[in-house]
Amino acid sequence: MATPERSILHVDMDAFYASVEQRDDPKLRGKPLVVGGSTNRGVVAAASYEARKFGIRSAMPMAEALRRCPSLLRVNPRMSHYRAASEMIFAIFREFTPLVEGLSLDEAFLDVTASVRLFGSPENIAARIKSRILEDTGLTSSVGVARNKLVAKIASDLDKPDGLTVIFPDAYRARLDPLPVRVIPGIGSETLKRLASIGVTTVRDLRIATDRDLEPIFGRFTRKTRDRASGIDERPVVPIREEKSISAEETYDQDLSRRADMERELLRLTERTAARLRKAALCAGSVHIKIREADFSTYTRQRSIKPPANGTDQLYAIAKELLGTWLAGNPGARIRLLGVGGGKLAAVEQGDLFAGDHGQGHSAIDETVDEIRQKFGSLSLGRAKTLDR
């Protein structure tokens, strides 16, 4: 019996955060809108399609977005609302297949190969999912339908917003060849420049380029890159994605220039990260910090921690040391953004119940703080060192 060809969907919500805000507030509909931080220091988290006409995009400094569109409207993020909408959307996905690989709150791959006999063609399944999402949440989505994840993801972006695009193998060259080479995942701005220097600007150019041209750029990944330009991708849809890291970061209205202020903010962020680790019953095998200076130069530093831990004091000691080492090489730095994260995550192991310890790394104080914050909110209690002077 022949194995059925795979049928993969990539579902991508249209301007998700901004669309939720426009759905909830009729005064925002049809107007250029961004979701993000304060007007003078923040960045754009999401932009409506009306705002995108001005060249506004996510991660753009808010000041630049306002310069491009003086009439731009801005709202603060409401993550709880976005998560609630996301849960409804993913529940719809799972009505059609258990093979759902979430990429973010608003994006997922679905393997509907085994669902075709029950729900009809993959195109029909895609249309039904779009209709259900609109009916249940009032939001539009764009869906790509293909035989693999690569082409499905490319397809979902070709007819936004509210699109449904099908690309099967017999149409690969006609549909993929003319596209700019940047649609191939993993090709960033520097690689684009190097490809342009050898005349490779489209997917077709990449597909037919010689090893001699591509190997200096892609090295041992040359064959895989050419396969992708040919629409070849054997990756399965993985329904359970393990979280690779847990982190917290913040952009500041005023640059941090005093070391005491930097360390205070670092402790606040470490508290948030450690609390999330404990809530998820996870320990971190590495600690990393993220630093963005006033000129937007961004740095990361990382160190392993053995045994893995989730205690605030342990994580902060490493984060503080990483920051100190970076500051020693960057005297006079002014910091715009700080972040603290834990990686190499592992499940908490049950310790000796009679040894007087409290799991892997965290203290009785951590447990007490977690309990109080869970009952009364995250602002109900904090360490004295984190208080503004």
N, C-alpha and C positions, 0 to 999 in steps of 0.2 A: 504494500500500500504506500503510495507516494506521500512524502511529507508535505503538508500544505505550506505555501509561501507565507512568509511572515507578513502581518499587517500591523503597522506601527502608527500611532497617532502622536503628534506633539501638540498639546493644547497650551496656548499662551494667552492669558487675559490681556485685554487692551487697556494700557495705561492704568493699571489696576488701582493703585492708591488714589490717583486723581479721579478715576471713574467712580470709586466708592463715594468720594466727597461730593461729586456732581450729582450722583444719585440721591444722596441724602439731603442736599441743599439745592433746591431748584434755582436759586439766585446765581449759582455757580455754573449752570449748564450753558454750553455754547460759548464760554468765555475762556481766555487764556488763564490757566491755573497751574500753580505748582504746589506740591506738598514738600515741606522742608523747614529748615531752621530759620533763625531770625534774619531780617533783611540785610543786616550789615556784616554778619560773619558766617552765616550758615551756608549749606550747600543744598542743591535741589535733590530731593529723594525721588520724585516722580513729577512728570509734566504731562498735562493734558494734550490731546492732539492739536487743540487750538494754540497752545503755547509752543508746540514743536514747529509750527509754521514760522516762528521767529528764530529757529535754530537753537531753542532751549532744550537741554537734555539733562538726564540724571547725572549727578556728581559735579555739575557746573556750579561755580560760586554764585550765591544768590545775588550779589551785587552785579555780576555780569548779566544774569538773567533779567534783572530790572533795567539794566542799561539797554538791552535789546528790545524790551517791551515795557515801557513805563506804565502801561495800564495793567500789568500783570497782577493777578490776585494770588495771595499766598495763604495757606492754612497749615497749622501744625499737624504733624502725623498723629494718627489715632490707631495705634497698632492693634489694640483689642478689637476694633471694628474690622480691620483687615483680616485678622486671624479668624474671626467669626465667619466672614464671607468665604474665606479659604476653606474652612471646615465643611461648609455647605457644598462647595464646588468639588472637593475631593470625595465627599460622600456620593455625589452623582457619578464620578468616575468609577467608583467601586461597584456601582449598580450594573456596570457593563463588563467589568473585568477586575479580577483581583491583582493583576499585574500592573500596578501603578507605581511609577518611579517619580517621586516628587523632587523637583529641582529647587523650588522656592515656594513661597505662599501662592504664587500665581502662575505656576508653570509646571508641567509634568509630561512624561512619556507614558503612553498606554500601549500594551501589547494586546490587541484584540483578535489575534489569530484564531483562538479557540471560541471566540464570541460570534463569529460570522454566521454559524449555523443557527444560532438563537436569535440574533438581532438583524441579520441581513448583511449587506456588503459593508466594507470598512467606510466607504463614503456615507452610507446611510447611518452608520453608528456615529460618525463625526457630526452629521447634521442633527441627529437626535440629542447628542450631548450639548451642542451649541444651543439648541432650542430649550433644553431643560435648564441650562445655566441662566439663560435670559429670563425664563419663566420664574425660577426660584429666587434669583438674586437681583434681577434687573440690570445685569452687567453683560457686556458683549465679550466674545472671545474669538480668537483666530486659531484655526486648526490646520495642520499639515498632515497629509496622509501619504505614507510611502511604505517601502519594504524594509527600511531600516531607520535608525534613530537620526543619523546624519541628514539624510534627505528630508525626513519628516520635519526636522527643526528648520532647515532652510525653507521648506515649503510654507511653513506657518507664518513666515515673515514677508512673504511675497505679495499678500493682498490684505494688509492691515489698514484699518480696523475691520472687525467683523467678517473676516475672510475664511474661505474653505478651499484649500488648494491640494490637488492630488497629483503626485508625480511618481509614476511607476517606471520600471527600467527601460521600457521602449521609448520613453520620452526624456531620458536623462540628458542626452546630448542637446536636444532642442531646448530644454528648459534650463539646464545647469550651465552649459558652455558659455552663454553670453554674460553670465553674472560676474560681478567684480570678485576678484580672488579673496577679498576680505570676508566673504560669506563662509569660507572654510574655517571651522573652529580652530583656535590655537594660533592663528596668524595675526600677530600684533602689528603695531605701527612701524617698528623698526624692521621687521621682516618684510612688510609691504614695501618699504623703501628699497630694500635689497632686491626684491623681486622686480620692482619697477626698473631698477638699473640694468636688468638683463632682459627687459621687454616683456615681463610676465605681469599682466594686469587683469586678465580674465581667468575663469575656471578652465576654459579650453587651453589657454596658454600654459597653465600649470600642468594640465593633463598630458600635453604632448611635449613638454620640455624634456631635455636630455638629462641623464644622470650627471654629465659633466657640468651642466649649468646649476643643477639643484643640490648636488652633494656639498658644495662649499657653504650652502645656506642651511640645509636640513640634516646633513651628516647621515647618521644611521636611520633617521626617520624619513629619508627620501622616498622609499617605496610606500610607506604608509601614507605620506602626504599625497603622492600621485594616486594611490587607491582612493583617497577621499575625493580628489578632483574627478575621479571616475564614478563617484557615487557608491563606492564599496565600503561597507561598515558592518561588521559581524557582531558588534556589542549587543548583549541581551538587555532587555528591560529588567532592572533589578528592583523589586518591589520594596525592599527595606534598605534605606540608605543610612548607614551609621554616621552619626555626627562626628566630624573630624576634629572640631575644636569648639570651645565655648569661650566667648569673649565679651567685653564691654568696652566701648570707646565713647569719647565725647569731644565735640568741637566747642571751643570757648569764645565768648563774645570779645574778650580781651586776651591778647597773647600772654602766656605764662612766661615771666622773665626771672622770677625769684625761685631758687631751688626749693625753698620751703613750700611754696605754693605747688610746685610740680609734684613733690613727694606727697603732699596732702591729697591732691587729685588722684595720684597713682594709687593711694590707699583706698580711696572711694571706689575706684574702678575695680581694684582687686577684691574688695568686699562683694561687689555685685557679681563678679565672675565666680568667686568661691561659693557664694550662695546658690548660684545656678547649678554649679557642679554637684553640690550636696543635694539639691532638690531632685536632680536627675540620677542620684546614686552613682555618680561617676567620680573618678580621680584623674588628675592630669599627670602625665609622665613628662611633660615639658611646659615651660612657661615662656611666653613671648610678650614683648611690648611693641607698640606701634607709635611712632613719633612723626608728626608733621609740623614742619617749621612754618613761619609766617609767609615764606615765599613758595609754599606748597611742596617743598622737597620732603620726601617721605622715607622713613627708615624703619627697619624692623630688627630686633635683636631677640635671640632665643637661647634657652639653656635647658638641659634635661634635669629632671628631679627624680631621685631614687631614694626610697620607693615612691611610687606615685602618691599624690596627696591632694586634698581639697580644703585644707585649712587656710584661713585668711592669712595668718602670720607667716606660715611657710611660703605661700605663694608671693606674699608681699616682700619678704626678704630677698627673694631672687629677682623680682621685678625691680626693686629699689637698687639692687646691685647692677642690673643691666642698665638702668637709667643713669646711674653714677658713672659707669664706664663710658657710656655714650657722651655724657656731658663733659667728661675729661677731654674728649677729642673734639668737642664742639663748644668751646667757651663762648659765653655771651649769647647763646642760642635763645630764640624766642619761640615758644611752642604754641601752635594753633590747635593741635589735636593730640590727644593721648589715648592709648588703648592698652588693655591688658587681657591676655587670653591664656587658656590652657589647652594643650594639644596632647596627642598620643593617649587618648582617653581609654580608660578601662573601668569595668564595673567594680564597685566597692566590694572588697572581700570582708567577710565577717571576722572580726578579731576575737581575741580571747575575752569572753564576757566577764571574766574575773580578774583581768589584768589591770583594770583601772584605766584603759585607754578608751578613746571615743572614735573608733573607726580608723581610717587611714589619714591621719594628719590633723583633723579638725579637733577643736577643744570643746569643753563643756560650755565655754562662753559662746562659741559659734552656734552650738545647738540652741542655747537660750535666745540668742539674737534672732535666729531663724524662726523660732516659735513665736516670739513677740511680733516680728514683722509680718508673719503669716496671719496673725490675728488682727493686728492694728494697722498694717500698711508699712511700706518700705521706708517711709520718712519718720516712723515712730521712734526709732532708736538709731544712734550712730556713735562711733568712737570719737572721743574728744579730739583726737588728732585730725579728724576730718572736718572739724568745725571752722568756718571762716573767722579770722581774728579781726 
